[in-house]
Amino acid sequence: MPGKQKRNRLLDLMRIFAGLAFCLVYAQAGFAGSQSTASVGMSARIEEVILPGSELQVKKIVDGDPIILRIISTHPHGPDMFRYELEYYGLQPGEYNLADFLERKDGTPLGEVSAVPVQVESILAADRVEPNSPDAVSIPRIGGYRFWMTLIFIMWGVGVFLIVFARRKTAAEGEEHQQPPPTLSERLQPMVEKAISGELSNSQMAELEMMLVAFWRKRLQLEQTDVAEVTQILKQHKEAGPLLQQLEILLHQPDANQEVNVAQMLEPYQHLPAEALDEELAALAS
């Protein structure tokens, strides 16, 4: 019995080696009889590539490689064998072995592997390295890119100039038509001149004096001070005093003959708006 079991084991080993030898011979015969062909730059696929040993992977691509290889799929195929589907791109014409671009995943040496021959053909003539250069043609002037871009830029510049010029012209016209509002000095001047020339009655001059006192009383924040005391303070005031003193002279000494500088008296009122006094003052000036 032990001798019979030993013979059976030997027979099993012989069958395994015979199968492996048949597969290797079949693979080599198949590759030798049908070589894959592709044009430069075009892809091609090879299916049912059976290679012995551990699983393979594509080597790292380096500059100058004439072949770009990809493994589309990998499937176990019997003991210690794998079936691959490969895709390659030929960058340079010639005959190549795709096995030269493979390596073991486990890092072991590649060993003897059946060749996977491919041929990359060039569709250009043998003496032609690069494609023909296109013939130089002149671009039509009218309708060309440069012409239209120049025209658009000019039109844009003219439009911007017209907009800026129109805005400046409108602003200048507005400034010309817009008159500055009258000042308080301009409103007071005709009334003071009338008072000096005797054209105002005593009641009108008294009313003008009271409104000026009220104006300066509020401006100097003297609302809480007695009116009589306010009048004395204002007569001594540098800005309010000259006009009030002159009105008092005209009111109480109308026959006094003295020169009066109207512009100097109205100087404190030059930068004040006409609305600083009540509406009664404007009515008095009319």
Summary of the structure (lengths in Angstrom):
residues: 286
radius of gyration: 57.0
end to end distance: 150.5
largest distance: 169.0
contacts: 665
relative contact order: 0.08
helix: 48%
strand: 18%
